[in-house]
Structures are given as C-alpha cells and as structure tokens.
Amino acid sequence: MAYAYLSKRLITPTAERDGALLVEDGVITAICGRGEVPANVKTKDFGDAAILPGLVDTHVHINEPGRTEWEGFATATRAAAAGGYTTLVDMPLNCLPETTTVAALELKRKAAAGQCMVDWAAWGGAVAGNQEHLEPLAAAGVPGYKCFLIYPGCEGFTMIDLEQLERALPHIAKTGLPLLVHAELAGPIDAAAEKLQNVDWRRYDTYLASRPDEAELEAITLMLGLCRKYKFKLHIVHLATAKGLPMLREAKAEGLPVTVETCPHYLHFRSEWIPNGATQFKCAPPIRSAANCDALWEGLRTGVIDMVVTDHSPCPPEMKKMDEGLFNTAWGGIASLSVALPVMWTDCVKRGFSLVDLSRWMSTAPAALAGLSAHVGSLEAGRDANFVVFEESGGFTVQARDLHYRHKISPYMSERLRGLVKATYLRGEVVFENGSFADEARGREHAVAGR
C-alpha cells in the first residue's frame, strides 16, 4: 500500500518545504509537491505540524541483559518512540555481560527480541585485554567500539590505558569502524581530589571542581595524537568543556577523521543554576558554566561539534542518593530520551537555529557515525520511512507521566518546554501517537557488518 504524508513543513536535509512524503512498503519513494501526489494513494495531512526524520541516538544505556531493573529494551524503546527517536545504539558497559565479545552480543540480541518499539544496534566494547575480539565483533555487526580512559563506574567494563590502546588500535583501524572515547583522564581528577579534603559534597561546585576541564583536555590531546598515528576514526563522546573546541577545530582542519558529540544537558543547563543536593543533575563530565554552554552552542554553529545525543543513563532511584544529596556517592547519569527533542527545540528557538539544524544534529550526523545513512537519518528517497511529527509551536510542562523510561527521575521535571511530539513512525507504521503506543513491538536490529 502506498501512502502520502503531507505537511506544510517537511524537513529535508537542506531546507523545509510544503509538500508530501510518499511511502510504499515502509520506504520513502519520493518527496514531492502537494499537487504531485498520485491519485491512488492514501493521504494523511499533518497541516502545520512539521515532519522531521526519525531521530537517531548513538549514545544510550539500555542496560539489558543483566540490569533490566535500571532500564531495558521495552522501556527504553517506548521512551524513545515518545521522544521522536526511531533508532538507538546501545552502549556496551552497563549490561551483564558487557558487550565485549561476540557471545555477549548474541545474548543482547536474544534479550532484545520481541521487545523493541524502535530499531536498535549495539556498540562493541574496547577494554583491557579484548583485542582479539575486536575484529570478530565487527564481522558480527557492531557499528563501532566504545572505550573509557578512566574508571567507568562498572567493574566488568575495564578502562583502557595507553599501552592497551596501542594494541587495540591497529585492529580498530583495520575494521574502518569508529572508536567512541569517554575522554577524561584520571590525572587531573586525582590532582583535584587532593585539594578537596573536608569539603561539602552536597555543593554542586564541589562536584564541578572534582572533574576539571583539564581531564577532558588531556584526554582529547592524547586521542588526537593516536588518531594521527593509527589513522582510525575517532569520535569524542559527550564533550562538556568548550575549552576543547580549538584543538578539535584544528584537528578537523588538518583532515583527521574525528567527530564530536555533545548532549542536551550540556546545552540547556548551567552550573550556576544547579541547587546544592540536586543529584539528579549529576553526570560525568559535569555540566559546566553558562559561558561554557554558550561556547558549546557556537561549536555546533561552526560545525566543530557534529551531533547532539542524549547519553541516556538511567538507574534505580536509590542510586541517585537524592535523599542524601551527596554528589560524590550518587550515580552519574541523566535520562532524557522522552524529552530531548523539545529540550533542544526550546533552546534552538532562543538561539535562532532551525528544524533543519536540529534534524542534522539529532538524526543525520548520528546515523552517519553508526554507518546507517543508507537507511535512516534523513527524509530522502530510498531511506526507511522513519519520521516524527513535531508540533513546534506547542509546549508542555514536564511531569513524571511524560517520562516513559523505567524510573521517573529527571532534572527537567517541572520545566516548561517548547515543542510537542505528536507521532512517531517506524517504516511507515505509527508506533506512538498522541500519548498512545502501538500494540506491536516492530523494532529490529540494524547490524552493519561489512560496511
């Protein structure tokens, strides 16, 4: 069956236009003017609501198998559908077993079967001592690898030091897949800790001082040097310090294959806003100053930062230690799949950015990172008919009922946001509409072996 979805604001890769999205068998066949819609197709007109490509989030912690009480495929993908996301790429460290071998990847696939409201893929892990597993993971379909240069908070997913990186990088370069790096080094953090004796850990400025900019800067410097040496695709995850932008700009100008992401919480919140004891704001690297936030937006404007992804990192409520309010013992992670699009649009409107910009940052660029551009990431003929219907002039005040992930904890609670996800379509089938979900879980894995 052929369908035509009409809107006065179709968001294409280069512009927005009044027209129709033609879909057949779950694939976009054309984008055309209203007068060019064939007479024999069923039509649905969304009027003034915009049609954007389905969002792609390449930084999500789904935590299943093994820690489904934190999150899981069923709840994470429902939250994603409600937020306009149609593809998630899961990080390899919070599940049990961690996704560092093909055997562990197969267990993840088994856990995901029949549960997913949207599509998914899984990054492989690069950890101490798993070099022999890196190429087999590529052959099995992971789109790339994730590593930590510092203790990641989970015992089973080990950090990787310089010696281990140099053993792993020839294998990674051979696959052609990207290495996603949590770019913080322990040295500056350990030095900061020595100065933080007998301090009040309920104070946000204490936590901020414990994760200095230098931890990110030294890690980025290290990784850029290795990128020059080994010629692998380097991706810096959740950039929080704008002080790293000049060296990243220079690296890109040099022609190094480096991409950069940041997250909605670094672009929306400022450290000056965060109350003492408000551990729902804790993440690593930390949310920094208002001036830093402004500079990150400038990094997006100039293209030094390529994309915006959530780093959706949920946990059980007790792990946030909200009753104690101690930043040193609370879990560091912010969950935002259901609200990231309106969060970003709220700030885009204030700063003069368009829905074309937003779809590039939250769909096109992440799809390219994960090697999925042939299928998702833009409204173009031949791509999957994954799209979100977004009422950009609408708005809502965030409440627990709007957070469709497992544990309803959010630093965005009670904020007034601009924009409303009206519907999310996966391969031409509605999976979320006006607060309700499809009865059938239609999501499937995107495996990218041999790209």
SULWOJO-V899002 format. One record per residue. RES is the residue in one letter. PSI is psi in whole degrees, 0 to 359 (NA if undefined). Layout:
BEGIN
RES,PSI + RES,PSI
END
This chain:
BEGIN
M,136 + A,144 + Y,155 + A,123 + Y,119 + L,147 + S,149 + K,349 + R,74 + L,125 + I,101 + T,175 + P,335 + T,346 + A,172 + E,146 + R,158 + D,124 + G,204 + A,143 + L,113 + L,131 + V,136 + E,131 + D,39 + G,7 + V,143 + I,124 + T,333 + A,160 + I,128 + C,173 + G,161 + R,322 + G,353 + E,3 + V,125 + P,150 + A,339 + N,14 + V,151 + K,141 + T,150 + K,124 + D,119 + F,4 + G,236 + D,346 + A,138 + A,150 + I,115 + L,157 + P,145 + G,136 + L,151 + V,123 + D,111 + T,13 + H,83 + V,138 + H,100 + I,329 + N,7 + E,138 + P,167 + G,324 + R,46 + T,340 + E,344 + W,314 + E,210 + G,167 + F,319 + A,310 + T,320 + A,318 + T,333 + R,314 + A,321 + A,312 + A,319 + A,336 + G,2 + G,7 + Y,137 + T,352 + T,130 + L,144 + V,119 + D,136 + M,151 + P,5 + L,338 + N,359 + C,168 + L,115 + P,158 + E,150 + T,69 + T,1 + T,163 + V,323 + A,318 + A,322 + L,320 + E,324 + L,322 + K,316 + R,319 + K,319 + A,326 + A,339 + A,126 + G,3 + Q,343 + C,125 + M,334 + V,175 + D,162 + W,164 + A,174 + A,125 + W,149 + G,161 + G,138 + A,108 + V,175 + A,120 + G,9 + N,27 + Q,324 + E,348 + H,350 + L,311 + E,319 + P,324 + L,320 + A,314 + A,332 + A,351 + G,5 + V,148 + P,356 + G,194 + Y,154 + K,138 + C,160 + F,138 + L,7 + I,161 + Y,124 + P,356 + G,352 + C,127 + E,324 + G,344 + F,99 + T,146 + M,164 + I,128 + D,182 + L,315 + E,317 + Q,324 + L,317 + E,338 + R,327 + A,325 + L,325 + P,324 + H,317 + I,316 + A,323 + K,323 + T,335 + G,5 + L,156 + P,152 + L,118 + L,126 + V,125 + H,103 + A,78 + E,139 + L,150 + A,331 + G,303 + P,328 + I,319 + D,320 + A,321 + A,322 + A,325 + E,334 + K,349 + L,62 + Q,137 + N,47 + V,167 + D,108 + W,2 + R,345 + R,130 + Y,326 + D,337 + T,313 + Y,317 + L,319 + A,335 + S,345 + R,73 + P,159 + D,324 + E,331 + A,319 + E,316 + L,316 + E,323 + A,317 + I,318 + T,314 + L,312 + M,326 + L,323 + G,318 + L,326 + C,318 + R,321 + K,316 + Y,350 + K,38 + F,163 + K,117 + L,133 + H,123 + I,118 + V,157 + H,61 + L,124 + A,334 + T,124 + A,347 + K,343 + G,350 + L,318 + P,316 + M,327 + L,323 + R,316 + E,320 + A,319 + K,319 + A,328 + E,341 + G,10 + L,143 + P,73 + V,136 + T,161 + V,139 + E,156 + T,184 + C,157 + P,323 + H,331 + Y,337 + L,347 + H,315 + F,160 + R,146 + S,328 + E,338 + W,341 + I,120 + P,152 + N,140 + G,357 + A,74 + T,351 + Q,345 + F,357 + K,130 + C,167 + A,125 + P,165 + P,161 + I,130 + R,201 + S,171 + A,318 + A,322 + N,318 + C,314 + D,320 + A,327 + L,319 + W,323 + E,324 + G,324 + L,316 + R,321 + T,354 + G,5 + V,319 + I,127 + D,329 + M,164 + V,120 + V,165 + T,329 + D,47 + H,110 + S,81 + P,166 + C,164 + P,148 + P,322 + E,336 + M,342 + K,349 + K,39 + M,338 + D,330 + E,324 + G,28 + L,116 + F,338 + N,338 + T,346 + A,149 + W,138 + G,108 + G,144 + I,127 + A,130 + S,15 + L,321 + S,343 + V,0 + A,321 + L,308 + P,329 + V,310 + M,319 + W,324 + T,316 + D,329 + C,317 + V,317 + K,329 + R,2 + G,22 + F,160 + S,172 + L,334 + V,316 + D,313 + L,317 + S,329 + R,316 + W,326 + M,359 + S,299 + T,309 + A,316 + P,323 + A,320 + A,318 + L,318 + A,6 + G,28 + L,11 + S,334 + A,342 + H,322 + V,171 + G,348 + S,157 + L,91 + E,152 + A,137 + G,343 + R,159 + D,144 + A,65 + N,119 + F,162 + V,136 + V,117 + F,119 + E,93 + E,338 + S,354 + G,187 + G,168 + F,161 + T,124 + V,127 + Q,168 + A,325 + R,342 + D,351 + L,97 + H,3 + Y,176 + R,312 + H,122 + K,66 + I,133 + S,136 + P,349 + Y,357 + M,133 + S,3 + E,145 + R,119 + L,153 + R,136 + G,146 + L,126 + V,115 + K,324 + A,151 + T,130 + Y,135 + L,115 + R,45 + G,359 + E,134 + V,130 + V,343 + F,134 + E,123 + N,44 + G,357 + S,152 + F,154 + A,151 + D,332 + E,136 + A,106 + R,359 + G,151 + R,169 + E,141 + H,100 + A,137 + V,31 + A,136 + G,12 + R,NA
END
